[in-house]
Amino acid sequence: MRLELNTVIIRDIQFADKTMVSNGVLHVNRSELEGLLLEDPRFSRVDIELARPGEKCRILQVGDVIEPRAKTSPGDQDFPGVVGGQVPVGRGSTCVLGGAAVVLSDYREKREVGKSTDPSGEIIDMSGPGAEASIYGKTYNIVLLPTPSDGTNPQEYQAALKIAGLRTAAYLAKAGTGITPDATEVFELPPLTEVKAGFERLPRVVYIFQILSLQFDAIPGEPVLYGRNVPGIVPALIHPNEVLDGALTSPSPTLNLQTYQIQNQPIIKELYKRHGKDLCFTGVIVTTAPNNMTEIERVSNMTATLAKYTVGADGAVLTKTGGGAPELTMAMTAQLCERLGIKTAIAMLHMAADVSDPRYGATTIFSMPEVDAIVSMGVPFMRLTLPPVERIIGRAGASAEGPVSGEIVRAINNIRGTLCQLGSSRLKAVRY
């Protein structure tokens, strides 16, 4: 399977009479896009705002973030099962608007699903230390603020918001499909049963990608994998290109993992870079994190067995989504892989860290001697002081005169794009 990502770099955004890309500027027809999104009866109104790097602007109640992408090969579909029909993705060519992002802002006063303890919700600052720490402080952001129609319940709104973001991402990227790309990346792997000549002696490495935590109730109708939510999915082997090409989106609540980061999956890209050099990349196993021990044991056993006896893996890289049950599921899966002779490495945010006492620092909720290769991606509870802003985007009734526009202190966990369960971050560890 061969996938070609053709990136058109966006250097500015502005509203215009026609949606198009010209000389690196993304022009957006606001009324046309609003009309497209208002086809969904779950919205009574859709507001759209633009936010540029360097603006003294703060975006509130950020849900997901999505990179604009659209397929360009004949017969292909964008975001299958949502925007397009149920067809496979991961092959052909895709247009990417690099440097642009679609930001979804939950435009309700009260949020029952994935509610943050922060009164302004998860935020993005476009200037100051918050922007420096976040990958989304450097993107040109198209912010969607849909108002739910009467009778639309919270879960229906959450699902509709995600679908609106995916439709917008495809709509915008279509504007770049006829333009010569600034960069092209090619991702290609043969079928699992084939081993390229010269690769026979390389260790076979599989990526075990936890995509959904069952700590939270799955939202009916929210697209996660090929347009459907998948709380009951068993561990499944998929091609890494499917992940990179829109088959998978981040479920709500997005616990330090947005769709943008899945589209630019750093672990998959790193495994691709090393494929044929010091390892043979053999695919991706997608799993969930159950909320009880019986199911955790079931998922862990099935995943390890699939990695060993179907994939024939010599090594595995594992990541998680969230903390608690996801962390335990990941660790138990790694332990079982090790017992089957598969060498493992896990990468994780320390969601169980104790920051009240500097003697403790980053911690884990497991202690397994077999699981001894751990990459720490940080502690999400450290705090940043963010300076005042002149403009607020999001939350009905919020204004530049309100308290959220002034100097605020926020845990980096509440600043979208600072940390990531996959390692997409502008932050790094420093030894003092």
Number of C-alpha atoms within 10 A of each C-alpha: 15 13 20 21 23 25 23 24 20 22 16 20 19 17 15 13 11 14 21 18 24 13 11 17 14 26 19 22 16 18 16 13 18 17 12 15 24 16 11 14 13 21 20 14 15 19 16 18 16 16 26 21 19 14 16 19 24 25 26 25 27 26 24 26 29 26 29 28 32 28 27 21 13 8 8 21 21 26 30 22 18 22 18 15 14 16 14 16 25 23 20 18 23 26 26 28 27 20 20 27 26 24 29 26 26 26 24 18 12 12 15 11 15 15 13 14 9 12 11 18 23 25 24 27 29 26 22 18 14 25 26 18 23 23 20 26 28 19 22 24 26 26 22 26 25 26 19 23 14 10 8 16 12 16 19 16 24 25 19 23 28 26 21 24 25 25 22 26 27 23 20 28 27 23 22 28 23 10 14 10 16 12 12 14 10 14 17 15 20 12 12 13 9 9 15 12 8 9 15 12 11 15 18 22 25 29 25 26 22 22 25 28 26 16 15 14 13 19 22 14 18 25 26 25 22 22 22 18 19 20 20 11 13 15 23 14 20 13 19 25 25 20 21 23 27 28 26 21 30 27 27 25 22 19 22 24 27 23 21 23 24 25 22 16 17 15 19 22 15 10 21 20 14 12 19 17 11 14 21 25 25 31 24 24 25 20 27 26 27 24 16 12 12 9 14 21 17 15 23 26 19 17 23 27 18 18 28 18 10 12 20 17 24 21 23 25 20 22 24 28 27 25 21 18 21 24 24 22 29 26 26 22 26 30 23 21 27 18 12 15 13 22 20 25 18 19 19 24 27 23 19 17 18 16 15 8 8 8 8 10 14 18 15 17 14 13 10 10 7 16 20 14 13 12 13 15 21 22 21 22 17 11 13 15 14 19 16 18 20 13 16 19 25 26 20 13 9 17 15 16 12 10 12 17 20 14 12 12 11 18 15 23 20 24 27 32 27 24 26 23 23 24 23 22 17 13 15 7 8 5 3 3
